[in-house]
Amino acid sequence: MTGKFYEAPIDEYLPQNGNRGYRVTRYELELAYRVAANRLTGRAAITAVTTEVRTRFALDLAQALSVSKVSVNGIKAAKFAHQHGKLIVTPQQRIPAGGVLALVVQYGGTPKPVRGPWGEVGWEELTEGALVASQPNGAASWFPCDDHPSSKASYRISITTDSPYYAVANGTLLRKQTKASQTTWVYEQPEPMSSYLATIQIGHYRKHRIGPSHSAVPMHAVLPPRLRVNFDHDFARQPRMLEIFSEKFGPYPFEDYTVVVTDDELEIPIEAQGISIFGANHCDGRRGAERLVAHELAHQWFGNSLTIRQWRDIWLHEGFACYAEWIWSEAAGGPTADQLARAARHNLSREPQDIVIGDPGPQRMFDDRVYKRGALTLHALRLELGDSGFFDLLREWTIRYRHSSVTTEEFTDLAGHYSLVSLRPLWDSWLLAERLPQLPPYGGASTA
């Protein structure tokens, strides 16, 4: 089979990513990783339902990994080709629409990040261990997948690695088994998860509980022992943060929450489903990164439970997480959300006004103006609706679309039910125009 496998893009922002003809319902990954050699071998069992009859199906998989064997619906030695980041599989028999597509892919190689307009994303070596930071398209650096945020599935991730290392993946640890010099960790993530939110973290870590043992949502830290004292100070207010966000945003959407701190420094923290990953530099003993602690925790609602269907709606993740920083600041006795919003608007007014945050374009979807102006959009909405209506809206938003895919239109439609007047002028000026609007005057009620 020659030439690129091309179909109309699922997402104009990442035209090479995502695949047609099926919907994945489950991934079962059996992985083995040698830290010193940076060698990954894997067996991926992927269960999907076909949406149309077709002769071949594609998965996203980076070229750094080589495929040795593929089976389809129990029939071994299926025909496959792996080129241009696509694993193209041709079943021996046609599968009817609505039929089961059960793929088993055996593969291995030296994983490395995927290069793109946003830098390198995906599997990354640390000084002692590895991390995964896949947003937006790095999942294919370590397993074959339908790598698009609208494709959500349950996961079981088994990772075998050298015994001195601690391995973390999404979900609940089902079992841990050590044989000779290797330890196998098996995690189950039952709630649907987008591929870019799947993660593995490996390092010389220890795990401990955060906050009170009676908490409804268990919180854990996984980090090098040398950072424990700083961590206990810097992240001490995280249980209170969870209480505030659960009150404002609705119930926490997963079984538990884990913070991983790597022994290496990281430029920015990383979000994953049920997990946030920080660098050693974010544990400074002065709570210097507490704003980011709030931001990453908020992503569990906005990004991980509610996940955008198209990357152009990225403000629904980042604007909400940024606004959560301001909500936390006020609840913690710092500047109020309104003070922070007005300062952010002043700073943005000095930046080029040449971005439409409702559709910023692929090169700019992680532009800081999307984050800040997204948060300002929410503050303008709150000033319009009042605190009671605004937070009722957020709670309905997170509960109605829990664990599913969302769009800006769904949010604006829902918000319309909370207003006696049309919100169209607000959306047009904040989301669809380049020129930065003024914030309305503040009415006075506090957030927390």
Secondary structure, DSSP 8 states (H G I E B T S, - for coil): --S------S-TTSTTS--SSEEEEEEEEEEEEETTTTEEEEEEEEEEEESS--S-EEEE--TTEEEEEEEETTB-S-EEEEETTEEEEE-SS---TT-EEEEEEEEEE----EEETTEEEEEEEETTEEEEE-TTT-GGGTS-B--STT-EEEEEEEEEEETTSEEEESSEEEEEEEETTEEEEEEEEEEEEEGGG--EEEES-EEEEES-TT-SS-EEEEE-GGGHHHHHHHTTTHHHHHHHHHHHH-S-SSS-EEEEE-SS--SS-EEETTEEEE-GGG--SS-TTHHHHHHHHHTTTBTTTBEESSGGGTHHHHHHHHHHHHHHHHHTTSS-HHHHHHHHHHHHHTS-----TTS--GGGTT-HHHHHHHHHHHHHHHHHHHHHHHHHHHHHHHHHTTTSEE-HHHHHHHHHTT-SS--HHHHHHHHS-SS-------------
